[in-house]
Amino acid sequence: MSPLLVKITLVLLFMSIIIPQKSVAEYEQWCIADEQTPDEELKVALDWACGEGGADCSKIQVNQACYFPNTMTNHASYAFNDYFQRFKHKGGSCSFKGAAMITELDPRNINILI
């Protein structure tokens, strides 16, 4: 191996150790309900996501794992995110006529007080 190639390899190895790498989780995105959207608008978007949109909303039904907290914002966030994760690579968006927004903060780790 030539001395130049060894130096380049060492420099690249050193840079890969020094420069912080982003984990896969840092690139994750979630689609959540905008807390400023009125419940009536969230309900319309939630109904679309769970119906025509194709989101799996079975876990936010009564007596299911994600029913609580039982708020329109939380149920809409669940449905919006399920839709977004299923269809984002097929052209699906996180808009819901302005009722939703993208976050890079994992909503499972955020306590929403509503």
C-alpha positions in Angstrom: 0.0 0.0 0.0 1.4 3.4 -0.9 2.2 5.9 1.8 -0.3 8.4 0.4 -3.1 5.8 0.5 -2.2 5.0 4.1 -2.3 8.7 5.1 -5.7 9.2 3.3 -7.1 6.1 5.0 -5.9 7.3 8.5 -7.3 10.8 7.9 -10.7 9.4 6.9 -10.7 7.0 9.9 -9.8 9.8 12.2 -12.6 12.1 10.7 -15.2 9.3 11.1 -14.3 9.0 14.8 -14.2 12.8 15.5 -17.2 14.0 13.5 -20.4 13.0 15.3 -22.7 10.7 13.3 -26.4 11.0 13.5 -28.3 8.0 14.5 -31.2 6.6 12.5 -33.6 7.9 15.2 -32.4 11.5 14.6 -33.9 11.3 11.1 -37.3 10.0 12.1 -40.3 12.2 11.7 -43.8 12.0 13.1 -47.0 13.6 12.0 -49.0 15.1 14.8 -52.1 17.2 15.2 -51.5 20.9 15.5 -52.7 21.8 19.0 -54.1 25.1 17.7 -56.5 23.4 15.3 -60.1 23.3 16.6 -61.5 19.9 17.6 -64.2 20.1 14.9 -61.5 20.4 12.2 -59.4 17.6 13.8 -62.5 15.4 13.8 -63.1 15.8 10.1 -59.4 15.0 9.4 -59.4 12.1 11.9 -62.5 10.6 10.2 -60.8 10.9 6.8 -57.5 9.3 8.0 -59.3 6.4 9.7 -61.7 5.9 6.8 -60.8 6.8 3.3 -57.2 7.5 4.2 -56.5 4.0 5.2 -54.9 4.6 8.7 -55.3 1.8 11.2 -57.2 3.4 14.0 -58.1 0.2 15.9 -55.7 1.1 18.8 -57.5 4.4 19.6 -60.9 2.7 20.1 -62.4 2.3 23.6 -60.6 -0.3 25.7 -57.6 -0.4 23.3 -54.0 0.3 24.1 -53.8 3.9 22.8 -57.3 5.1 23.8 -55.9 7.2 26.6 -55.4 10.0 26.8 -58.9 10.4 25.4 -58.6 13.7 23.6 -59.3 14.7 20.1 -55.7 16.0 19.7 -54.1 12.7 20.8 -56.4 10.5 18.8 -55.9 12.7 15.7 -52.1 12.6 16.2 -52.2 8.8 16.4 -54.3 8.5 13.2 -52.3 11.2 11.3 -49.0 9.5 12.2 -50.3 6.1 11.3 -51.4 7.4 7.9 -48.1 9.3 7.4 -45.9 6.4 8.3 -47.8 4.0 5.9 -48.0 6.4 2.9 -45.2 8.9 3.1 -43.2 6.9 0.6 -46.2 6.6 -1.7 -47.0 10.3 -1.9 -48.8 10.7 1.4 -48.3 13.9 3.3 -48.8 15.3 6.8 -51.1 18.1 5.9 -54.7 17.2 6.7 -55.7 20.6 5.4 -53.4 22.4 7.9 -54.5 20.3 10.9 -51.2 18.5 11.3 -47.5 19.1 11.3 -44.2 17.2 11.2 -42.1 16.9 14.3 -38.7 15.2 14.8 -39.4 14.9 18.6 -40.7 11.5 19.4 -44.3 12.2 20.6 -44.2 9.1 22.8 -41.7 10.9 25.0 -43.6 14.1 25.3 -46.3 14.7 27.9 -49.0 16.7 26.3 -51.2 18.4 28.9 -54.5 19.2 27.3 
